Amino acid sequence: MTDDKWKHGGVRVIPGDRLDPNTAQTPGMDRKAAIDFARAGATKLWAGTVHIHPGAKTGAHHHGPLESVIYVVKGRARMRWGEKLEYVAEAGPGDFIFVPPYVPHQEINAKDDETLECVLVRSDGQAVAINLDIEPIEKPETVRWIDPIHR
């Protein structure tokens, strides 16, 4: 007799054409869940995709205590962050973006003629998004990443 506890309680493969669009949406963006509690039993993370329409952007927000990772598949992402969204950086295909807990930020498709396609992972299965009423400064300061390990 075989033990089937791992058959449906082990690894799960979620086909890319079966992602769930019934998740929090923002105008100009299409989010789809791949991994969450309801779909895969995940209790410590959420993963999915986001397609940001040409020229679209989110409002200022943060994700509470959650950490977020964004992987850029296609297009050009512009991230603004800070108390007045005073800092800016861009990322392209193959780049990763890390957003620490409680950091006010805004995601922007830097291209007016191409959809920005990303994979998004958050450190909890809950969809936490706290919208902020921030008046962004006109000219944000560009910040380049400095590798603290491989200087």
Phi, psi and chi 1 to 4 in degrees:
 res  aa     phi    psi   chi1   chi2   chi3   chi4
   1 MET       -  132.3 -174.7  169.7 -177.5      -
   2 THR   -96.9  153.4   62.6      -      -      -
   3 ASP   -93.1  113.8 -178.5    1.0      -      -
   4 ASP   -95.5   14.4  -73.1  -22.8      -      -
   5 LYS   -61.6  -27.6   76.1  175.0 -176.1  173.8
   6 TRP   -87.2  -16.6  -61.4  120.4      -      -
   7 LYS   -56.9  -49.6 -177.7  174.8 -177.8  178.5
   8 HIS  -113.0    1.6  -63.4  -68.5      -      -
   9 GLY  -116.3   10.0      -      -      -      -
  10 GLY  -107.3 -132.2      -      -      -      -
  11 VAL   -63.7  141.4  172.7      -      -      -
  12 ARG  -126.6  137.3  -69.4  170.8 -178.1   81.7
  13 VAL  -113.0  121.4  175.0      -      -      -
  14 ILE  -105.9  110.1  -68.9   80.8      -      -
  15 PRO   -59.2  141.3  -22.1   33.7      -      -
  16 GLY   -59.4  -24.9      -      -      -      -
  17 ASP   -90.3    8.9   63.1   -8.9      -      -
  18 ARG  -124.1   28.6  -64.7 -160.3 -172.8  149.5
  19 LEU   -73.3  153.9  -56.5 -174.8      -      -
  20 ASP   -96.6  113.5 -176.2    7.5      -      -
  21 PRO   -79.4   -4.2   30.4  -34.2      -      -
  22 ASN   -82.3   64.4  -64.3  -45.2      -      -
  23 THR  -135.8  171.3 -173.3      -      -      -
  24 ALA   -55.7  131.1      -      -      -      -
  25 GLN  -118.9  152.6  -61.4  -65.0  -26.5      -
  26 THR  -124.5  137.6  -58.4      -      -      -
  27 PRO   -53.3  133.5  -25.8   34.8      -      -
  28 GLY    87.0    2.6      -      -      -      -
  29 MET  -135.0  146.5  -54.8  173.8   83.1      -
  30 ASP  -123.1  109.3  -59.5  -48.7      -      -
  31 ARG  -101.1  143.1  -76.4 -170.6 -164.7   87.9
  32 LYS  -137.6  133.0  -66.1 -177.1 -179.9  177.8
  33 ALA   -85.9  136.7      -      -      -      -
  34 ALA  -108.2  -51.3      -      -      -      -
  35 ILE  -121.8  122.7  -51.9  -68.9      -      -
  36 ASP  -158.4 -175.4   60.0   12.1      -      -
  37 PHE   -63.9  -47.8 -178.3   76.2      -      -
  38 ALA   -62.1  -38.6      -      -      -      -
  39 ARG   -88.6  -34.6  -55.7 -166.8   87.9 -134.9
  40 ALA  -133.2   -3.1      -      -      -      -
  41 GLY    82.0   12.1      -      -      -      -
  42 ALA   -68.6  129.3      -      -      -      -
  43 THR  -109.8  -12.2   59.2      -      -      -
  44 LYS  -122.7    4.7  -63.3 -179.3 -178.4  175.9
  45 LEU  -158.4  162.3   58.6   85.5      -      -
  46 TRP  -130.7  136.8 -177.9   98.1      -      -
  47 ALA  -138.9  143.9      -      -      -      -
  48 GLY  -172.8 -165.0      -      -      -      -
  49 THR  -119.3  158.3   60.5      -      -      -
  50 VAL  -141.2  132.4   61.3      -      -      -
  51 HIS  -114.9  121.0  -70.0 -174.5      -      -
  52 ILE  -105.9  122.2  -56.8  174.4      -      -
  53 HIS   -61.9  155.9  -56.6 -177.3      -      -
  54 PRO   -52.0  130.1  -27.9   36.0      -      -
  55 GLY    73.9   -0.7      -      -      -      -
  56 ALA   -81.5  159.3      -      -      -      -
  57 LYS  -153.5  156.7   62.2 -174.5  174.7 -175.7
  58 THR   -86.1  167.9   66.7      -      -      -
  59 GLY   -79.7  170.1      -      -      -      -
  60 ALA   -66.1  137.1      -      -      -      -
  61 HIS  -162.1  172.6   64.5  -77.0      -      -
  62 HIS  -142.9  170.4   68.2   72.1      -      -
  63 HIS  -114.6   35.9  -60.9  -72.3      -      -
  64 GLY    55.6 -135.3      -      -      -      -
  65 PRO   -79.2    1.2   30.9  -36.4      -      -
  66 LEU   -80.1  146.3  -52.5 -174.3      -      -
  67 GLU   -96.2  143.6  -66.2  179.3  -37.3      -
  68 SER  -127.5  144.4  -61.9      -      -      -
  69 VAL  -126.3  131.7  173.6      -      -      -
  70 ILE  -119.0  127.6  -57.9  166.5      -      -
  71 TYR  -110.4  123.0  174.4   75.4      -      -
  72 VAL   -84.8  119.1  179.4      -      -      -
  73 VAL   -90.3  -45.4  175.2      -      -      -
  74 LYS  -151.0  140.4  179.3 -178.1  175.9 -171.9
  75 GLY   100.5 -162.6      -      -      -      -
  76 ARG  -133.7  118.5 -169.7   96.3 -170.6  134.5
  77 ALA   -97.5  137.5      -      -      -      -
  78 ARG  -118.6  126.0  180.0  175.5  -61.9  132.7
  79 MET  -112.8  131.6  -63.5  -67.2  -70.2      -
  80 ARG  -116.0  144.2  -71.8 -172.1   66.5  172.5
  81 TRP  -153.2  167.9   71.5   93.1      -      -
  82 GLY   115.2  172.9      -      -      -      -
  83 GLU   -58.0  -32.5  -66.7  -63.5  -36.5      -
  84 LYS  -123.2   23.7  -61.6  -80.8 -174.3 -172.2
  85 LEU    52.8   42.5  -57.4  178.3      -      -
  86 GLU   -84.0   -4.5   64.4  -91.9   31.6      -
  87 TYR  -117.7  149.1  -55.0  110.8      -      -
  88 VAL  -144.1  146.2   66.3      -      -      -
  89 ALA  -151.5  154.8      -      -      -      -
  90 GLU  -120.4  154.9  -69.5 -165.0    3.6      -
  91 ALA  -140.0  146.1      -      -      -      -
  92 GLY  -122.9 -173.4      -      -      -      -
  93 PRO   -52.5  131.5  -27.4   36.5      -      -
  94 GLY    91.2  -10.4      -      -      -      -
  95 ASP   -87.2  149.0  -67.2  -18.5      -      -
  96 PHE  -108.8  145.3  -72.9   84.0      -      -
  97 ILE  -122.3  130.9  -59.1  165.3      -      -
  98 PHE  -111.5  128.7  173.5   63.1      -      -
  99 VAL  -117.7  110.3 -177.6      -      -      -
 100 PRO   -69.4  167.2  -18.8   31.8      -      -
 101 PRO   -58.2  144.6  -24.7   33.9      -      -
 102 TYR    63.3    8.1  -60.7  102.2      -      -
 103 VAL   -79.0  117.6  171.4      -      -      -
 104 PRO   -63.3  130.2  -19.1   31.5      -      -
 105 HIS  -152.7  169.9   65.7  -79.0      -      -
 106 GLN  -143.9  131.6  177.0 -177.1   46.6      -
 107 GLU   -99.8  134.6  -63.2  126.0   20.7      -
 108 ILE  -134.5  136.5  -57.3  164.1      -      -
 109 ASN   -81.6  113.5 -177.4  -18.2      -      -
 110 ALA   -74.6   -7.5      -      -      -      -
 111 LYS  -109.2  138.9  -59.8 -117.8  179.3  177.9
 112 ASP   -92.6   -2.9  -70.5  -31.5      -      -
 113 ASP  -129.8   13.3   60.7   -9.8      -      -
 114 GLU  -148.9  138.1 -179.1  179.7   11.7      -
 115 THR   -72.8  137.9  -62.4      -      -      -
 116 LEU   -91.3  122.0  171.4   60.9      -      -
 117 GLU  -114.0  125.4  -61.8  179.2   14.0      -
 118 CYS  -136.3  157.7  -59.2      -      -      -
 119 VAL  -106.4  134.5  172.8      -      -      -
 120 LEU  -121.7  133.9  173.4   60.9      -      -
 121 VAL  -130.8  132.6  178.3      -      -      -
 122 ARG  -122.8  154.0  -67.9 -155.5 -176.0  112.0
 123 SER   -81.9   16.5   62.6      -      -      -
 124 ASP  -154.8  155.5 -168.0  -58.0      -      -
 125 GLY   -76.1   -7.5      -      -      -      -
 126 GLN   -87.6  145.2  -58.8  -59.0  -45.2      -
 127 ALA   -92.0   82.7      -      -      -      -
 128 VAL   -90.9  123.1  175.3      -      -      -
 129 ALA  -146.1  117.9      -      -      -      -
 130 ILE  -109.2  111.3  -67.7   96.5      -      -
 131 ASN   -74.3  143.0  -67.2  -41.3      -      -
 132 LEU  -121.9  145.3  -56.3  169.9      -      -
 133 ASP   -97.7   89.4 -172.9   16.1      -      -
 134 ILE  -118.8  135.3  -69.9  177.3      -      -
 135 GLU   -95.8  103.6 -175.0   65.7   38.3      -
 136 PRO   -67.9  146.2   12.7  -14.3      -      -
 137 ILE   -71.4  156.9   65.3  167.6      -      -
 138 GLU   -67.5  -47.4  -75.6  -63.6  -44.7      -
 139 LYS  -120.7   98.0  -64.7 -168.2 -177.2 -124.6
 140 PRO   -71.8  157.0   25.4  -31.5      -      -
 141 GLU   -86.5  127.4  175.3 -174.4  -16.1      -
 142 THR   -72.8  131.5  -60.9      -      -      -
 143 VAL  -118.8  123.9  177.1      -      -      -
 144 ARG   -98.8  141.4  -54.2 -139.2 -174.2  -76.7
 145 TRP   -73.1  137.6 -178.3   67.2      -      -
 146 ILE  -116.8  121.5  -61.2  169.8      -      -
 147 ASP   -71.7  113.4 -175.1  -19.6      -      -
 148 PRO   -73.4  -14.0   26.4  -32.4      -      -
 149 ILE   -98.7  -43.4  -62.0  171.4      -      -
 150 HIS  -110.1   66.9  -54.7   98.4      -      -
 151 ARG   -75.9      -  -68.5 -175.6 -173.7 -123.2
